[in-house]
Amino acid sequence: MITNEPHDSVPLPDPAFTVEESIVMRAFAAGQSDKQLCSDLHLPVQSFYRLRRNLMEKTGTRDSAGLHVWALRQRERGESRGAERHYKWRNPK
């Protein structure tokens, strides 16, 4: 597949997040805006921007909208994995 995007914009597979980054990613997946996050987490704006920049590097996204989309797709992927599990429990006879 040929794309016009630079090579470094390709999303990275399952990056490891810090606890703080995980909280922010869950909030992004829940649809919170940058402003809401700063307010809810009591983060100074500059700290939030640094955190968001680190998340964009880890996920391979180029902007805040891309980061939100990445978080939503990860949430959907996690939900679909749970739905795909088919446990067949049998009672002993």
N, C-alpha and C positions, 0 to 999 in steps of 0.2 A: 504494500500500500504506500502510495506517495502522498505526502502532505506538504503544505507550504509553511508549516510551523518549524521553528528552529528545534534542533535536537534536544536542547536542554529544557524544553517545555513539556516533554513527555512525562506523564505522571509516574512517580516511583512506586514500586510495590510495597504495600504495608509498612510505612515508616514507623519508627519507634518514637513515641511522644512522651514528653515529661508529663507529670500530673497536671500542671498548669495548662499545658497545650491540649491535653485530653479534655479538660473542662471547657476550654474555648471551642474545640472542635464539636463537642456535644451541643454547645449553645448555637453554633453555626448551623448544625443539622436541625436544630429545633426552630430555626428561622429568625434568631435574634440578630439585630443589626449591630454594627461596630459600636455605635453610640450606646445602645442598651447594654452591651457587654462591659464597656468601660464603667458604666454606672453601677451595674449589678455586682461586678467583681471589685469595685473600688480601686481600679487600676489607673495610674496616671496615663495620660494619652500617649506619651512617648514610650512608656513601657509596653503598652498595648501594641503600638506600631512595630516595636522590635519583636514582640511575640508573634504578631501576624506575619512579619517578614520571614521569621524562622520557619513558620508553618508553611508558607508558600514555597520556600526552598525545599523543605522535606517532602512536600506533595507534588512538586514540579508544576505548580500553578503560577500564573503571571500576575494575577490581580486578585482583589478581594472577592469579586464575583466568581472567579474560577475556584477560589478556596471554598466558597459557600456551596457551589455545585459539587465539588469533590466530596465535601462532608455529607451532602445529601445522598450521593451515590453510594458512599460507604455505609450509610445507615440503611438504605434500601437493600444493599447486598447482604448485610447482616440479618435483616428481617427475612429475606428470601432463603438464606441458609437455614434458618430455624424452621421455615415452612417446608423445606425439602426433606427434613428428617422424618422418616417413617419408622417408628418403633413398633415392632410387632411382638407384643408380650403374650406369652402363652401361659395359661394356668397349668400347673402339673396335674396329671390325671391320677 
